[in-house]
Amino acid sequence: MELTDSFGRTINYLRLSVTDRCNMRCVYCMPSGGIPLLTHDDILSYEDLLLIAAAATDAGIEKIRVTGGEPLLRRGIVPFLSRLAAVPGLRQLVLTTNGLLLEEMAESLRRAGVQRLNVSLDSLRPDTFAGITRGGNLHRVMAGIAAAERAGFPLKINMVVMGGVNDDEVIEFASLTLDRPLTVRFIEYMPAIRAANWEERIVPGETILDRISRRFRYTPLERDGLAGPAKIYRIDGAAGTIGVITPVTGHFCNDCNRIRVTAAGRARSCLFSETGCDLKPFLVARDRVGLDAALRAIVARKPVRHHFVDDRRQHEPFAMSAIGG
């Protein structure tokens, strides 16, 4: 079964948040004071999340990415992932993590059926990393990445490039792919929380590629049908690949294949949409028919594109950890 929106886009990818809690405080993700956290009663149970996953795959979703906050913080996450991996119709189960708990959990995640990992890593320099994450430990993240490699995970490293903060590390990150089968993705800074002088932080994707081209030759690659929004390239002779995601200077909405559900059960068709649908009434009633209809309605209302950088239509600031990034 295929799930198609009103603009003819095939929707086959669900981002499913399991918690709003995080053990980092990244400057682009949440305010310095943190965010009001959901209560235990607000957070969807694992049974609820599995019901959403089953309804979504029945409707046509083939890929689920488990997100947070930091998903590895939630108690019982590994048994949940084992059950999620067994949902009929699910072709890809992937997870995004900040890597702090990955060293001790990589093997169990692999055994649970997680097929790929994305690790957020915004600097290879301890002081810069600590500044971006407001205290994160780079050594622990790098140990987690090494453990994931030993466990046999295909890995994507996500770097949010910020002018004057870490943009001088682009070549170092690209070089990680020369001898290791990693995908390093460079992501334009998104002004989700509308920090002061946010425009100065945006480094356009074209600028990132231009810097890389001064050091390396690279070739564009084709994406598969379940891929995310990155444009993918391979440096000549490299074991891995690089990618560029341009939500600000070159929105990828025409190819968007995603919907998302927050840890509180709100379905959204776009990260920057200020509307959505509360799935909790259908979950409480165990109403699969209503849940299916709600998910299809979210897809039907998916906008043609976001408008978060338009002068005429400014979004309300929000913490991405509360939505699932």
C-alpha distance (Angstrom), angle and dihedral (degrees) to the residues before:
residue distance angle dihedral
M1 . . .
E2 3.80 . .
L3 3.80 125.9 .
T4 3.81 111.6 -149.6
D5 3.80 130.2 177.8
S6 3.80 127.0 -140.6
F7 3.82 90.9 -90.1
G8 3.80 93.9 55.3
R9 3.81 96.5 -104.0
T10 3.80 116.1 144.8
I11 3.82 109.8 -127.0
N12 3.80 109.4 -153.9
Y13 3.81 104.0 141.3
L14 3.83 128.8 80.6
R15 3.79 124.9 -171.0
L16 3.80 105.7 -153.6
S17 3.81 117.8 -167.2
V18 3.80 116.7 -154.3
T19 3.82 99.3 -177.9
D20 3.78 142.5 8.0
R21 3.82 92.4 -147.0
C22 3.78 121.4 105.5
N23 3.80 136.3 178.4
M24 3.80 92.0 -144.5
R25 3.79 131.9 58.8
C26 3.81 102.7 -150.3
V27 3.78 113.0 -167.7
Y28 3.81 94.7 -128.0
C29 3.79 94.7 45.9
M30 3.80 106.8 49.6
P31 3.81 141.6 4.0
S32 3.81 118.5 -89.9
G33 3.81 91.1 -104.7
G34 3.80 92.7 54.0
I35 3.81 123.6 -127.2
P36 3.82 135.2 -78.0
L37 3.78 104.2 -89.3
L38 3.77 125.6 -133.0
T39 3.77 117.1 -109.2
H40 3.78 124.0 -119.5
D41 3.80 89.5 -100.9
D42 3.80 91.7 52.0
I43 3.81 95.5 54.5
L44 3.79 117.5 86.1
S45 3.80 115.2 -111.9
Y46 3.77 119.6 -120.8
E47 3.80 88.3 -108.4
D48 3.81 89.1 56.5
L49 3.80 91.6 48.5
L50 3.79 91.3 50.1
L51 3.80 90.7 50.0
I52 3.81 90.0 52.8
A53 3.80 90.5 48.1
A54 3.81 92.1 50.5
A55 3.81 92.5 48.3
A56 3.79 91.4 46.5
T57 3.79 94.7 50.5
D58 3.80 90.5 46.4
A59 3.81 87.2 54.9
G60 3.81 94.1 50.2
I61 3.82 108.3 -81.4
E62 3.82 109.9 140.9
K63 3.81 102.7 171.6
I64 3.80 128.7 49.9
R65 3.78 123.5 -171.9
V66 3.80 114.6 -163.7
T67 3.79 111.4 -143.8
G68 3.81 141.8 163.2
G69 2.98 147.9 145.4
E70 3.76 82.5 -66.8
P71 3.81 107.2 -27.2
L72 3.81 95.0 -160.6
L73 3.80 89.6 65.7
R74 3.79 92.9 68.6
R75 3.80 114.1 98.1
G76 3.80 113.2 -117.7
I77 3.79 94.1 18.7
V78 3.83 95.5 137.5
P79 3.84 96.7 55.2
F80 3.80 88.1 45.0
L81 3.79 91.0 53.2
S82 3.81 90.1 50.7
R83 3.79 89.8 55.8
L84 3.79 92.2 43.7
A85 3.80 91.7 51.9
A86 3.81 88.6 57.4
V87 3.83 95.4 55.6
P88 3.83 106.9 124.2
G89 3.79 114.1 -109.9
L90 3.80 96.0 21.5
R91 3.80 109.5 130.3
Q92 3.81 100.8 175.1
L93 3.80 131.3 29.6
V94 3.78 113.6 -174.7
L95 3.79 134.7 165.9
T96 3.79 135.9 -152.7
T97 3.80 118.7 -146.8
N98 3.79 139.9 165.4
G99 3.81 88.2 -131.2
L100 3.80 99.9 -125.2
L101 3.82 93.3 119.3
L102 3.78 96.8 29.9
E103 3.80 99.3 97.7
E104 3.80 92.9 66.3
M105 3.83 96.0 34.8
A106 3.80 106.4 41.2
E107 3.81 96.7 93.4
S108 3.80 94.1 47.1
L109 3.81 91.3 48.1
R110 3.78 90.0 53.3
R111 3.80 91.9 49.3
A112 3.81 89.9 48.3
G113 3.79 90.8 62.1
V114 3.79 103.4 -100.9
Q115 3.80 104.6 150.7
R116 3.79 103.2 -168.1
L117 3.78 139.2 16.0
N118 3.78 131.5 -150.1
V119 3.80 113.9 -159.2
S120 3.79 121.2 -163.4
L121 3.81 109.0 -135.9
D122 3.78 119.4 160.7
S123 3.80 101.9 173.3
L124 3.79 140.8 20.6
R125 3.80 90.6 -153.9
P126 3.82 116.7 86.7
D127 3.80 97.0 -140.8
T128 3.80 94.5 46.4
F129 3.80 90.9 45.1
A130 3.80 91.6 50.8
G131 3.80 90.0 49.7
I132 3.81 94.9 50.5
T133 3.81 93.7 44.8
R134 3.82 94.8 37.2
G135 3.78 93.9 -120.2
G136 3.81 107.1 -11.2
N137 3.81 119.4 155.1
L138 3.82 111.1 -122.1
H139 3.82 92.7 -167.8
R140 3.81 91.4 60.1
V141 3.80 92.3 49.5
M142 3.80 92.9 49.2
A143 3.82 89.7 48.8
G144 3.80 88.0 51.5
I145 3.80 92.1 51.2
A146 3.81 90.1 50.2
A147 3.82 90.5 50.3
A148 3.81 90.8 50.0
E149 3.79 90.5 51.4
R150 3.81 90.5 50.8
A151 3.80 89.1 50.3
G152 3.80 89.0 57.0
F153 3.81 99.5 -111.1
P154 3.80 121.1 157.4
L155 3.81 100.2 -126.8
K156 3.77 135.4 -151.8
I157 3.79 118.4 -167.4
N158 3.80 113.3 -153.9
M159 3.81 116.9 -154.0
V160 3.80 119.3 -175.6
V161 3.80 102.6 -151.0
M162 3.80 113.8 -142.1
G163 3.78 124.4 -175.5
G164 3.78 113.1 -117.5
V165 3.80 91.6 7.3
N166 3.80 111.6 65.5
D167 3.81 106.9 -20.1
D168 3.80 90.0 108.5
E169 3.84 87.9 68.8
V170 3.80 97.2 63.3
I171 3.81 93.9 104.3
E172 3.82 91.5 47.3
F173 3.79 90.2 53.7
A174 3.80 93.7 45.5
S175 3.81 88.7 51.3
L176 3.82 90.0 60.7
T177 3.81 87.7 75.1
L178 3.80 96.0 55.6
D179 3.81 97.0 83.8
R180 3.81 103.2 10.6
P181 3.84 128.4 65.1
L182 3.80 92.6 -121.0
T183 3.76 129.4 134.1
V184 3.79 110.8 -138.9
R185 3.80 112.5 -164.2
F186 3.79 121.4 -162.8
I187 3.81 110.8 -152.0
E188 3.78 125.2 -164.7
Y189 3.78 113.5 -121.3
M190 3.81 109.6 -98.9
P191 3.83 117.8 -150.9
A192 3.80 95.0 -135.6
I193 3.80 95.9 144.6
R194 3.83 94.1 33.9
A195 3.80 95.1 -127.6
A196 3.80 117.4 -169.7
N197 3.81 113.9 -78.8
W198 3.80 91.4 5.6
E199 3.80 91.7 157.6
E200 3.81 89.9 68.6
R201 3.79 90.5 60.1
I202 3.82 95.6 59.3
V203 3.80 114.5 102.2
P204 3.83 107.8 -175.3
G205 3.77 118.4 -125.3
E206 3.80 90.0 -121.1
T207 3.79 89.3 57.8
I208 3.80 91.3 50.4
L209 3.81 91.8 51.0
D210 3.80 91.3 45.6
R211 3.81 91.0 55.4
I212 3.79 91.1 49.2
S213 3.82 91.9 47.7
R214 3.80 90.3 58.3
R215 3.81 88.8 63.7
F216 3.81 104.9 26.1
R217 3.78 141.4 27.3
Y218 3.78 114.1 -130.2
T219 3.80 140.6 -179.2
P220 3.83 128.1 -143.4
L221 3.82 117.2 -116.4
E222 3.80 133.8 -154.5
R223 3.83 120.0 -105.5
D224 3.78 124.0 -135.1
G225 3.80 123.2 -122.7
L226 3.81 94.8 -99.6
A227 3.79 95.4 47.4
G228 3.77 124.6 120.1
P229 3.80 126.0 -120.9
A230 3.81 100.8 -73.0
K231 3.79 123.3 118.8
I232 3.80 103.6 -134.9
Y233 3.82 129.5 -143.5
R234 3.79 137.0 171.5
I235 3.77 122.4 -142.3
D236 3.80 107.0 -130.5
G237 3.80 108.9 -86.7
A238 3.81 94.5 2.7
A239 3.79 123.4 142.2
G240 3.81 92.5 -142.2
T241 3.79 138.8 31.7
I242 3.78 140.3 -115.9
G243 3.79 127.8 -138.4
V244 3.78 136.8 -167.4
I245 3.81 124.9 -150.6
T246 3.82 115.3 -165.4
P247 3.83 111.0 -174.4
V248 3.81 92.0 154.7
T249 3.81 109.3 37.1
G250 3.79 98.6 28.8
H251 3.77 113.1 16.8
F252 3.79 114.6 -151.4
C253 3.80 96.0 -152.6
N254 3.80 93.9 124.1
D255 3.80 88.5 67.0
C256 3.80 98.2 36.3
N257 3.81 112.0 137.9
R258 3.82 99.7 171.1
I259 3.75 145.0 102.9
R260 3.79 125.7 174.3
V261 3.78 140.4 -150.7
T262 3.80 121.5 -155.3
A263 3.79 124.4 -136.8
A264 3.81 87.8 -104.1
G265 3.80 91.9 57.1
R266 3.78 101.8 -102.1
A267 3.79 113.9 142.1
R268 3.80 117.0 -147.7
S269 3.77 130.6 -175.4
C270 3.82 94.1 -153.9
L271 3.79 135.3 23.0
F272 3.79 89.6 -124.5
S273 3.78 97.2 43.1
E274 3.80 112.9 118.5
T275 3.79 91.9 -159.0
G276 3.76 131.1 65.1
C277 3.76 144.6 142.2
D278 3.79 127.9 -89.7
L279 3.81 107.2 -131.7
K280 3.80 95.5 -173.6
P281 3.83 97.1 93.6
F282 3.80 89.9 56.9
L283 3.80 91.7 45.1
V284 3.81 93.5 50.1
A285 3.82 89.9 50.5
R286 3.82 92.3 41.5
D287 3.79 84.5 -128.9
R288 3.81 105.2 167.6
V289 3.80 92.5 174.5
G290 3.79 92.0 53.4
L291 3.80 92.0 43.1
D292 3.78 91.5 51.9
A293 3.81 90.8 49.0
A294 3.81 91.3 48.8
L295 3.81 92.9 52.0
R296 3.81 91.1 47.5
A297 3.81 90.1 49.2
I298 3.81 90.4 53.3
V299 3.80 89.5 52.5
A300 3.82 91.5 46.5
R301 3.81 90.4 53.3
K302 3.79 94.7 47.6
P303 3.83 106.8 132.8
V304 3.77 122.2 -122.8
R305 3.84 88.7 -117.0
H306 3.77 143.8 -20.0
H307 3.81 121.8 -96.1
F308 3.78 102.4 -160.6
V309 3.81 95.5 128.1
D310 3.80 96.8 41.9
D311 3.79 113.9 112.6
R312 3.78 90.5 -139.3
R313 3.80 97.8 51.4
Q314 3.79 114.6 39.6
H315 3.78 117.8 178.6
E316 3.76 123.2 -133.0
P317 3.83 110.9 -99.8
F318 3.80 114.0 -101.6
A319 3.80 141.1 172.3
M320 3.80 109.9 -111.3
S321 3.81 90.2 -147.7
A322 3.81 88.0 67.8
I323 3.81 92.5 56.0
G324 3.76 104.2 35.6
G325 3.79 99.9 -101.4
